[in-house]
Amino acid sequence: MKNNSDGIGKELAKAKKDIAERDNILNALELIHGANNLDDILDYLTDLATGITNAEGASVLLLENDQLYFAAASGIKSSVVKRMKLDKNEGVAGWVLQNGRAIIVPDVEADERFSKKVDNVSGFTTHSLLAIPLIIEQDVIGVVETLNKKDGTVFNETDSRLLSHLAMFAALSISKARARSRMNDLLLSIIRAISNAIEAKDPFSRGHNERIRRFSLVIARELGLSEKHMQQLEIAALLHDIGKLGVSESILCKKGRLTLEEMQEMRKHPSIAAGILNTSPQMDEIVPAVRHHQERFDGKGYPDGLSGSTIPLLARILAAADAFDAMTSDRAYRVAMPDSQAVVELECCAGTQFDPDCVAALVRGYKKGQVITASGEKNAGK
């Protein structure tokens, strides 16, 4: 009877272990495929890899230009390690890359394939490791490693099986993220070309859109916006003046104040821009920021007289960035004011013309040296 109970107990223990393994993989799949960019995927991967193998640390090495670079690392000095590269056939990772097979190294001191380069730089001491290839359609794109079991034992086949499943999902996510990044880069290059075409109509606005992009990203980082919103903001900043393609050059380049009629024509450019961008479904999340970047926080702006939080956040960010660049750049009708004076003007208009949080974020970035105005660019070029 006891033997029968022992058998049932072992079966139950095995069933619980199998369920736990399955749950680990399902959680890994959900987390990795829910990530929006490569950095998030790699962070999830290192965290999950250390968790499911009970390791002290993990690293992800990706292949680029015939070298393996440390794209992510945990449990060690990641900022130091991420600057390091290995030849594509160097170390245990190089062996895994070349052979496309997982490997358990129970004692790195006894394995001549192990490279001490990372340990020497990071101060971390590797005793044992598990390395798994990241494979997409038979191509090895990198390696994920876990280092040192926390309980002092060595990695085993169960660890290898679990990490291999995780690596399979991760490789697919990494490949997709890289493809998205390439498409985003292509999109931004096309948008920059359009932005340059806009600025060509007005020689005084040269570099304006790029500065707005930089200023806006400074504000966004200070406000803690997500990567997705920052990507949308980049595009909106580069295209915020696309409506000026529908405004006469005689108005854009006029020296002196605009007449009431000319001002009315100029004020059409946000609506024109929205009309242009509305023709593309991919721009649906960009249009509100572009349409409303001339609204005022107190509701006295245009084209729709929105106020406060009813103005889209990205539009509020663009408004502060746009105004700051306008004040610190030469125009056909006036010369630029000093940066310090522009900061004061911006702060004076916080709560009336501009969102106070956006102004505060821009000023913080400026004081940290992250905001280089047109005059700063000129001085840097001397």
Secondary structure as UniProt FT lines:
FT   HELIX           2..34
FT   HELIX           38..53
FT   STRAND          55..64
FT   TURN            65..66
FT   STRAND          67..74
FT   HELIX           78..81
FT   TURN            82..83
FT   STRAND          85..87
FT   TURN            88..89
FT   HELIX           91..99
FT   STRAND          103..105
FT   HELIX           108..110
FT   TURN            112..113
FT   HELIX           117..122
FT   STRAND          129..136
FT   TURN            137..138
FT   STRAND          139..149
FT   TURN            150..151
FT   HELIX           157..200
FT   HELIX           203..205
FT   TURN            206..207
FT   HELIX           208..223
FT   HELIX           227..239
FT   TURN            240..241
FT   HELIX           242..246
FT   HELIX           249..252
FT   HELIX           260..266
FT   TURN            267..268
FT   HELIX           269..277
FT   TURN            278..279
FT   HELIX           281..283
FT   TURN            284..286
FT   HELIX           287..291
FT   TURN            292..294
FT   TURN            297..298
FT   HELIX           308..310
FT   HELIX           313..327
FT   TURN            332..333
FT   HELIX           339..348
FT   TURN            351..353
FT   HELIX           356..367
FT   TURN            368..369
FT   HELIX           374..381
//
